[in-house]
Amino acid sequence: MAGDRVPSPAATSIHPSAVVHAEARLGRGVVVGPYAVIEAGVIIGDDTIIGPHSVVKSGVTLGQSNRLSVGVVLGEEPQHRRFAGERSFVRIGSENTFREYVTVNRGYGEGEITEIGDDNYLMSYVHIGHNCRITTGVTITSGAKLAGHVLVHEQANLGGQVGVHQFVRVGRLVMVGGGSVLRQDVPPFVLAFGVPAHAYGLNSVGLTRAGIPPVHRTMLKRAFMLLYRSRLGVSTALARMDAELGSDPYVREMIEFIRGGQERGIIRWTKERDEE
């Protein structure tokens, strides 16, 4: 029967029960599932799938080949007491996966943006607050919640039920253990865990999987020891890292990340490891 045919890759398929505003722009090969709602002004790139009961609000732009599962809500108003209806946005790149009931709020403030880059995987019930920026290749596990203005750098991995305080920054290739609470920034390449989260070591597995050569991993271990195990103050440790190891590009990235953040400070070493 004609109704049972799978749409061709170039066709746009909209389920009869879906509500798509006439002023929404859908690319080629977009599939809109049952009872989905797409509001005016939304832009959806080619080959994107909008799952059943998902809602894409005005102000949202989606790139190509994104996948929204059941009940995803993109672009709802920021959860801020002083929000007064100003126009703000959500900008999403390409090839992202949003599993069941993910929510992404749009920016707080006139013209402000919540931004998600490319190739990110957000598992079920993840919440991304207003003005957050998720870069590229990030994995956020089920139930994690990000408050407003959080920045997550490339290839970071946040475990299940992680909570992230507003304005916290998470560095590249960071691994945060499930159930942790981040109240301060996590420098690149660090393994963090706890309530509140503390540094437990380098994310050695992540560094290896990312193809970071052994010579750079060795330099990062030396930098980590200076930063977290030398009992030096942060500014003194950074000065020594700069002088002794600063020519290494990965150590340089760690130094610049720490120096670039004044809002929250960085997580500290866990005393539990001193007792092992």
C-alpha positions as CSV (number, residue, x, y, z in Angstrom):
1,M,0.0,0.0,0.0
2,A,1.2,3.5,-0.7
3,G,0.8,4.5,2.9
4,D,3.3,1.9,4.0
5,R,6.1,3.1,1.7
6,V,9.3,4.4,3.3
7,P,9.9,8.0,2.0
8,S,12.8,8.5,-0.4
9,P,15.9,10.2,1.1
10,A,14.9,13.5,-0.6
11,A,11.3,13.5,0.6
12,T,10.0,15.3,3.6
13,S,7.6,13.2,5.6
14,I,5.2,14.8,8.1
15,H,2.9,12.5,10.1
16,P,-0.8,13.6,9.8
17,S,-1.1,14.1,13.6
18,A,2.0,16.5,13.7
19,V,1.5,20.2,13.9
20,V,3.9,22.1,11.7
21,H,3.6,25.9,11.3
22,A,3.4,27.2,7.8
23,E,6.3,29.5,8.5
24,A,8.7,26.7,9.7
25,R,11.4,25.8,7.2
26,L,12.1,22.0,6.8
27,G,14.9,20.7,4.7
28,R,15.1,17.7,2.4
29,G,14.6,14.3,3.9
30,V,13.2,15.7,7.2
31,V,10.9,13.2,9.0
32,V,8.4,14.6,11.6
33,G,6.8,11.9,13.8
34,P,3.3,11.6,15.3
35,Y,2.1,14.4,17.5
36,A,5.2,16.5,17.1
37,V,4.9,20.3,17.2
38,I,7.1,22.6,15.2
39,E,6.5,26.4,15.7
40,A,6.8,29.4,13.4
41,G,10.3,30.4,12.4
42,V,12.0,27.1,13.2
43,I,14.6,26.0,10.7
44,I,15.4,22.3,10.4
45,G,18.2,21.0,8.3
46,D,18.2,18.1,5.8
47,D,17.8,14.5,6.9
48,T,16.8,15.4,10.5
49,I,14.3,13.2,12.4
50,I,11.8,14.8,14.8
51,G,10.5,12.0,17.0
52,P,6.9,11.5,18.3
53,H,5.6,14.1,20.7
54,S,8.7,16.3,20.4
55,V,8.3,20.1,20.4
56,V,10.6,22.5,18.6
57,K,9.8,26.1,19.6
58,S,10.2,29.3,17.8
59,G,13.8,30.6,17.7
60,V,15.4,27.1,17.2
61,T,17.7,26.3,14.3
62,L,18.8,22.7,13.7
63,G,21.5,21.7,11.2
64,Q,21.6,18.5,9.2
65,S,21.1,14.9,10.3
66,N,20.0,15.5,13.9
67,R,18.0,12.8,15.7
68,L,15.3,13.7,18.2
69,S,13.8,10.8,20.0
70,V,10.4,10.8,21.9
71,G,9.3,13.9,23.8
72,V,12.3,16.1,23.2
73,V,11.7,19.8,23.8
74,L,14.0,22.3,22.2
75,G,13.7,26.1,22.7
76,E,11.4,26.4,25.6
77,E,11.6,29.6,27.6
78,P,14.6,30.0,29.9
79,Q,13.8,29.1,33.5
80,H,14.7,32.4,35.0
81,R,12.5,34.5,37.3
82,R,13.4,37.7,35.4
83,F,12.7,36.4,31.9
84,A,10.3,39.0,30.3
85,G,9.6,37.4,27.0
86,E,12.6,38.8,25.1
87,R,13.5,37.2,21.8
88,S,16.3,34.6,22.2
89,F,17.5,31.5,20.4
90,V,18.8,27.9,20.3
91,R,21.4,27.1,17.7
92,I,22.2,23.5,17.1
93,G,24.7,22.1,14.6
94,S,24.6,18.8,12.8
95,E,24.6,15.1,13.6
96,N,23.5,15.4,17.2
97,T,21.4,12.8,19.0
98,F,18.8,13.9,21.6
99,R,17.3,10.9,23.4
100,E,14.0,10.6,25.2
101,Y,12.7,13.7,26.9
102,V,15.9,15.9,26.6
103,T,15.1,19.6,27.2
104,V,17.1,22.5,25.9
105,N,16.1,26.0,27.0
106,R,16.8,29.1,24.8
107,G,19.0,31.9,25.9
108,Y,18.2,34.4,28.7
109,G,18.4,38.0,27.5
110,E,17.6,39.8,24.3
111,G,19.3,38.1,21.4
112,E,21.0,35.6,23.6
113,I,21.7,32.0,22.4
114,T,22.0,28.5,23.8
115,E,24.4,26.7,21.5
116,I,25.0,23.0,20.8
117,G,27.6,22.2,18.2
118,D,28.1,19.0,16.2
119,D,28.2,15.3,16.9
120,N,27.0,15.5,20.5
121,Y,25.1,12.7,22.3
122,L,22.5,13.7,24.9
123,M,20.9,10.7,26.6
124,S,17.5,10.5,28.2
125,Y,16.2,13.2,30.5
126,V,19.2,15.5,30.1
127,H,18.5,19.2,30.7
128,I,20.5,22.0,29.1
129,G,19.8,25.4,30.7
130,H,19.7,28.8,29.2
131,N,22.9,30.3,27.6
132,C,24.8,27.0,27.8
133,R,27.3,26.1,25.1
134,I,28.0,22.5,24.3
135,T,30.8,22.3,21.7
136,T,31.6,19.1,19.7
137,G,31.7,15.4,20.4
138,V,30.3,15.7,24.0
139,T,28.5,12.9,25.7
140,I,26.0,13.8,28.5
141,T,24.5,10.7,30.2
142,S,21.0,10.2,31.3
143,G,19.6,12.5,34.0
144,A,22.4,15.0,33.9
145,K,21.3,18.7,34.5
146,L,23.2,21.8,33.4
147,A,22.3,25.1,34.9
148,G,22.6,28.4,32.9
149,H,25.8,29.6,31.2
150,V,27.6,26.3,31.4
151,L,30.4,25.7,28.9
152,V,31.4,22.1,27.9
153,H,34.4,21.7,25.7
154,E,35.1,19.0,23.1
155,Q,34.8,15.3,23.8
156,A,34.0,15.8,27.5
157,N,31.9,13.0,29.1
158,L,29.4,13.8,31.9
159,G,28.1,10.7,33.7
160,G,24.5,10.0,34.7
161,Q,22.7,12.3,37.1
162,V,25.6,14.8,37.1
163,G,24.6,18.3,38.3
164,V,26.5,21.3,37.0
165,H,26.3,24.7,38.7
166,Q,25.8,27.8,36.6
167,F,28.8,29.4,34.9
168,V,30.9,26.3,35.4
169,R,33.3,25.3,32.5
170,V,34.2,21.7,31.7
171,G,37.4,21.3,29.8
172,R,38.2,19.1,26.8
173,L,38.3,15.3,27.3
174,V,37.2,15.6,30.9
175,M,35.4,12.6,32.4
176,V,32.9,13.3,35.3
177,G,31.7,10.3,37.2
178,G,28.0,9.6,37.6
179,G,26.2,11.4,40.4
180,S,28.8,14.1,40.8
181,V,28.1,17.8,41.5
182,L,30.3,20.3,39.7
183,R,30.5,23.6,41.5
184,Q,33.8,24.7,40.0
185,D,35.6,24.4,36.7
186,V,37.2,21.1,35.6
187,P,40.5,21.6,33.7
188,P,41.0,19.8,30.4
189,F,41.9,16.1,30.5
190,V,41.0,15.6,34.2
191,L,38.9,12.8,35.8
192,A,36.4,14.2,38.4
193,F,34.1,12.6,40.8
194,G,32.2,13.4,44.0
195,V,29.8,15.7,45.8
196,P,31.2,18.2,45.4
197,A,33.4,16.9,42.6
198,H,37.2,16.7,43.2
199,A,40.0,15.8,40.8
200,Y,40.9,12.1,40.9
201,G,43.6,12.0,38.2
202,L,44.0,12.4,34.5
203,N,41.5,10.9,32.2
204,S,44.1,8.4,30.9
205,V,41.6,6.2,29.1
206,G,40.0,9.1,27.3
207,L,43.4,10.5,26.3
208,T,44.5,7.2,24.9
209,R,41.2,6.7,23.0
210,A,41.5,10.2,21.6
211,G,44.9,9.3,20.2
212,I,47.0,11.7,22.3
213,P,50.6,10.5,21.9
214,P,52.4,9.0,24.9
215,V,55.0,11.8,25.0
216,H,52.1,14.4,25.6
217,R,50.4,12.2,28.1
218,T,53.6,12.1,30.1
219,M,53.9,15.8,30.0
220,L,50.2,16.1,31.2
221,K,50.9,13.8,34.1
222,R,53.8,16.0,35.2
223,A,51.5,19.1,34.9
224,F,48.8,17.4,36.9
225,M,51.2,16.6,39.7
226,L,52.3,20.2,39.8
227,L,48.8,21.5,39.8
228,Y,47.2,19.0,42.3
229,R,49.9,17.1,44.2
230,S,52.7,19.6,44.8
231,R,50.8,21.5,47.5
232,L,51.6,24.7,45.6
233,G,49.0,27.4,45.3
234,V,47.3,27.5,41.9
235,S,49.1,30.6,40.7
236,T,52.5,29.2,41.7
237,A,51.7,25.8,40.1
238,L,50.7,27.5,36.9
239,A,53.9,29.5,36.8
240,R,55.9,26.3,37.2
241,M,53.8,24.5,34.6
242,D,54.4,27.4,32.2
243,A,58.1,27.5,32.8
244,E,58.8,23.8,32.8
245,L,56.2,22.3,30.5
246,G,54.6,25.2,28.7
247,S,56.0,24.2,25.3
248,D,53.7,21.2,25.2
249,P,50.5,22.1,23.4
250,Y,48.3,20.0,25.7
251,V,49.8,21.5,28.9
252,R,49.5,24.9,27.3
253,E,45.8,24.2,26.8
254,M,45.4,23.3,30.4
255,I,47.2,26.5,31.6
256,E,45.2,28.8,29.4
257,F,41.9,27.2,30.4
258,I,42.7,27.8,34.1
259,R,43.9,31.3,33.6
260,G,40.9,32.1,31.4
261,G,38.3,31.4,34.2
262,Q,37.8,33.6,37.2
263,E,34.1,33.0,37.9
264,R,34.2,29.7,39.8
265,G,37.8,28.6,40.3
266,I,38.9,25.0,39.6
267,I,38.1,21.7,41.5
268,R,40.6,20.6,44.0
269,W,42.4,17.3,44.7
270,T,40.4,14.7,46.6
271,K,41.7,13.8,50.1
272,E,40.5,10.2,49.6
273,R,43.4,9.6,47.2
274,D,45.9,10.7,49.8
275,E,44.6,8.0,52.1
276,E,45.1,5.2,49.6
